[in-house]
Amino acid sequence: MRQSVWVMVRQSRTKIIVAAVMNCVALAGCGGGTDVTGSVPLRYDERHPIVVGNAPTIVDIYMGAGGFDGPAINRIRGFALLHHEKNGGPIDINFPRAAADSPRLKPIVEQIEKIFADNQITANVSVRFYEPNDNRNLAPIRLSFMALSAAVPHACGSYSQDLINTPTRIDNNNQNYYDFGCATQSFIASQVSNPADLKSPRAESNSDIVMRTRAIGKIRDGSDPSSSWSVTNTGVN
């Protein structure tokens, strides 16, 4: 009886040891492989950061044989507004190289400078020339200035790493594909009014004195300081 009990105990110990060894082998297999599942994905804002820096703001103006038309003049005025909004630096008026010897060059520059002056532009204006890339199309007059801007430092649309399969291997890392978040980052960068807001907070602006005075005056008179429109009472409780 004692011998059979001892045999049973020994067999139980053997089973426990074998199970432990198999578990260790299984764990070693999981840790030693090249494919990792459930890993933390890379952050999209690390792959596609929004970079704040000085960059050119460019507006192309097309002029026909008869000079600037109404839409072209409005574009020059819009350029002046952009310069005010972005607190831009010196302005360059870039003409195609072929216009360097044209007798019309000076009157055109004077007309643009007059529009700038009418829109309170006081920045220095320089005339430069550039080589058009495509001679088949009418080369524009290119207005530009340097100002603070925000942008993703590379173009979107790169699918070098797909969700699962790549041209050379099967990717089981459970990470976002490379281009994930690029379009969103680019959209945010293009929509922000002041790029500096992406890097540091801005102090609260002053309240509207006219609106505040009007509201206080109505309160003192016992009137409703809210706006004039109101919701019609429908009788629904």
C-alpha positions as CSV (number, residue, x, y, z in Angstrom):
1,M,0.0,0.0,0.0
2,R,2.8,2.4,1.0
3,Q,4.6,1.7,-2.3
4,S,1.5,2.4,-4.5
5,V,0.8,5.7,-2.6
6,W,4.5,6.7,-3.2
7,V,4.1,5.8,-6.9
8,M,1.0,8.0,-7.2
9,V,2.7,10.9,-5.5
10,R,5.7,10.6,-7.8
11,Q,3.5,10.5,-10.9
12,S,1.6,13.6,-9.7
13,R,4.9,15.4,-9.2
14,T,6.0,14.4,-12.7
15,K,2.8,15.7,-14.3
16,I,3.2,19.0,-12.5
17,I,6.8,19.4,-13.6
18,V,6.0,18.5,-17.2
19,A,3.1,21.0,-17.2
20,A,5.4,23.7,-15.9
21,V,8.0,23.0,-18.5
22,M,5.5,23.1,-21.3
23,N,4.2,26.5,-20.0
24,C,7.7,27.9,-20.0
25,V,8.3,26.7,-23.6
26,A,5.0,28.3,-24.7
27,L,5.9,31.6,-23.0
28,A,9.4,31.5,-24.5
29,G,7.8,31.0,-27.9
30,C,5.6,34.0,-27.5
31,G,8.5,36.2,-26.4
32,G,11.0,35.1,-29.0
33,G,8.9,35.6,-32.2
34,T,9.2,38.6,-34.5
35,D,5.4,39.3,-34.7
36,V,3.9,41.3,-31.8
37,T,0.2,41.7,-31.4
38,G,-1.6,44.2,-29.2
39,S,1.3,46.6,-29.1
40,V,0.7,50.3,-28.5
41,P,0.3,52.1,-31.9
42,L,2.5,55.1,-32.8
43,R,0.8,58.4,-32.2
44,Y,-0.4,60.1,-35.4
45,D,0.8,63.5,-34.2
46,E,4.3,62.2,-33.9
47,R,4.3,60.9,-37.5
48,H,2.5,64.0,-38.9
49,P,3.4,66.9,-36.6
50,I,2.1,70.5,-37.2
51,V,5.2,72.7,-37.6
52,V,4.9,76.4,-36.9
53,G,7.3,78.7,-38.7
54,N,7.7,81.4,-41.3
55,A,6.5,80.5,-44.8
56,P,5.6,82.4,-47.9
57,T,2.0,83.5,-48.5
58,I,1.5,83.6,-52.3
59,V,-1.4,85.0,-54.4
60,D,-1.2,84.7,-58.2
61,I,-2.7,87.6,-60.2
62,Y,-3.6,87.1,-63.9
63,M,-3.6,90.1,-66.2
64,G,-5.0,90.2,-69.7
65,A,-4.0,92.4,-72.6
66,G,-6.2,95.2,-71.4
67,G,-4.8,95.3,-67.8
68,F,-6.3,94.2,-64.5
69,D,-10.0,93.4,-64.5
70,G,-12.3,93.7,-61.5
71,P,-11.7,90.2,-60.1
72,A,-7.9,90.7,-60.4
73,I,-8.1,94.0,-58.5
74,N,-10.2,92.3,-55.8
75,R,-7.5,89.6,-55.5
76,I,-4.9,92.3,-54.9
77,R,-7.1,93.8,-52.2
78,G,-7.6,90.3,-50.7
79,F,-3.8,89.9,-50.7
80,A,-3.5,93.2,-48.8
81,L,-6.1,91.9,-46.3
82,L,-4.1,88.7,-45.8
83,H,-1.0,90.8,-45.1
84,H,-2.8,92.7,-42.4
85,E,-4.3,89.5,-40.8
86,K,-1.0,87.7,-40.8
87,N,1.2,90.7,-39.9
88,G,3.3,89.9,-42.9
89,G,6.7,91.2,-43.7
90,P,8.1,92.8,-46.9
91,I,6.2,92.2,-50.1
92,D,7.6,90.8,-53.3
93,I,6.0,91.5,-56.7
94,N,7.2,88.6,-58.9
95,F,7.0,89.0,-62.6
96,P,7.8,86.5,-65.3
97,R,11.3,86.9,-66.7
98,A,10.0,87.9,-70.1
99,A,8.4,91.0,-68.6
100,A,11.7,92.5,-67.4
101,D,12.1,94.7,-70.5
102,S,8.4,95.5,-71.0
103,P,7.5,99.2,-71.1
104,R,4.3,98.2,-69.2
105,L,6.2,97.0,-66.2
106,K,6.5,100.3,-64.4
107,P,2.8,101.3,-64.7
108,I,1.7,97.9,-63.5
109,V,3.9,98.1,-60.4
110,E,2.6,101.6,-59.7
111,Q,-1.0,100.4,-60.0
112,I,-0.3,97.5,-57.5
113,E,1.5,99.8,-55.1
114,K,-1.5,102.3,-55.2
115,I,-3.9,99.5,-54.3
116,F,-1.6,98.6,-51.4
117,A,-1.5,102.2,-50.3
118,D,-5.3,102.5,-50.5
119,N,-5.4,99.4,-48.2
120,Q,-2.9,100.9,-45.6
121,I,0.0,98.6,-46.6
122,T,3.2,100.2,-45.3
123,A,5.6,97.3,-45.8
124,N,8.5,97.6,-48.2
125,V,7.7,96.4,-51.8
126,S,10.3,94.8,-54.1
127,V,10.1,93.8,-57.7
128,R,11.6,90.4,-58.6
129,F,11.5,88.0,-61.6
130,Y,11.0,84.3,-61.9
131,E,11.2,81.6,-64.6
132,P,7.7,80.1,-65.4
133,N,7.5,76.3,-65.3
134,D,5.1,76.0,-68.1
135,N,5.3,78.4,-71.1
136,R,2.0,77.1,-72.5
137,N,0.0,78.9,-69.9
138,L,-0.2,82.6,-69.1
139,A,2.3,83.3,-66.4
140,P,0.8,85.2,-63.4
141,I,2.1,88.1,-61.4
142,R,2.9,86.5,-58.1
143,L,2.5,88.5,-54.9
144,S,4.2,87.1,-51.8
145,F,5.3,87.8,-48.3
146,M,6.7,85.9,-45.4
147,A,4.5,85.3,-42.3
148,L,3.9,82.9,-39.5
149,S,2.2,79.7,-40.7
150,A,1.4,76.2,-39.6
151,A,1.6,73.1,-41.8
152,V,2.4,69.4,-41.8
153,P,6.0,69.2,-43.1
154,H,5.2,66.5,-45.8
155,A,2.5,65.6,-48.2
156,C,-0.3,63.2,-47.2
157,G,-1.2,60.1,-49.2
158,S,1.8,57.9,-48.4
159,Y,0.7,54.3,-47.9
160,S,4.1,52.8,-47.4
161,Q,2.7,50.6,-44.6
162,D,-0.8,49.1,-45.0
163,L,-3.0,47.9,-42.2
164,I,-1.9,44.3,-42.6
165,N,0.1,43.4,-45.6
166,T,3.1,45.3,-47.1
167,P,4.9,44.4,-50.3
168,T,7.7,42.6,-48.4
169,R,6.2,41.2,-45.3
170,I,3.1,40.6,-43.2
171,D,2.7,43.2,-40.5
172,N,0.9,41.9,-37.4
173,N,2.0,44.8,-35.1
174,N,-1.6,46.1,-34.7
175,Q,-0.5,49.7,-35.5
176,N,-2.3,52.4,-37.5
177,Y,-1.2,52.7,-41.1
178,Y,1.4,55.4,-41.8
179,D,-0.9,58.0,-43.4
180,F,-3.5,57.8,-40.5
181,G,-4.2,61.3,-39.2
182,C,-2.2,63.2,-41.8
183,A,-5.3,64.7,-43.5
184,T,-6.8,65.8,-40.1
185,Q,-3.5,67.4,-39.0
186,S,-3.2,69.3,-42.4
187,F,-6.8,70.4,-42.1
188,I,-6.3,71.8,-38.6
189,A,-3.1,73.6,-39.6
190,S,-4.8,75.2,-42.6
191,Q,-7.8,76.4,-40.6
192,V,-6.1,77.9,-37.5
193,S,-6.3,81.7,-37.5
194,N,-3.2,82.3,-35.5
195,P,-0.5,79.6,-35.8
196,A,1.0,80.7,-32.5
197,D,-2.1,79.5,-30.7
198,L,-0.9,75.9,-31.4
199,K,2.1,76.5,-29.3
200,S,1.0,78.7,-26.4
201,P,-2.3,80.1,-25.0
202,R,-3.5,83.6,-25.7
203,A,-4.7,86.1,-23.1
204,E,-8.5,86.8,-23.0
205,S,-9.4,89.7,-25.3
206,N,-11.2,92.7,-24.0
207,S,-15.0,92.7,-23.8
208,D,-17.2,94.6,-26.3
209,I,-17.7,98.0,-24.5
210,V,-20.6,99.0,-26.6
211,M,-22.5,95.7,-26.0
212,R,-21.7,95.7,-22.3
213,T,-22.9,99.3,-21.9
214,R,-26.1,98.6,-23.7
215,A,-26.8,95.5,-21.5
216,I,-26.1,97.4,-18.3
217,G,-28.3,100.3,-19.4
218,K,-31.2,97.9,-20.0
219,I,-30.8,96.2,-16.7
220,R,-30.9,99.6,-14.9
221,D,-34.1,100.5,-16.8
222,G,-35.7,97.2,-15.8
223,S,-35.6,95.9,-19.4
224,D,-34.5,92.5,-20.7
225,P,-30.8,92.8,-21.7
226,S,-31.0,89.8,-24.1
227,S,-31.1,90.1,-27.9
228,S,-34.3,91.4,-29.5
229,W,-35.6,88.1,-31.0
230,S,-37.5,85.6,-28.8
231,V,-39.1,82.2,-29.0
232,T,-42.9,82.3,-29.5
233,N,-44.8,80.8,-26.7
234,T,-46.4,77.6,-28.1
235,G,-48.3,76.8,-24.9
236,V,-46.4,73.5,-24.5
237,N,-45.4,72.9,-20.9
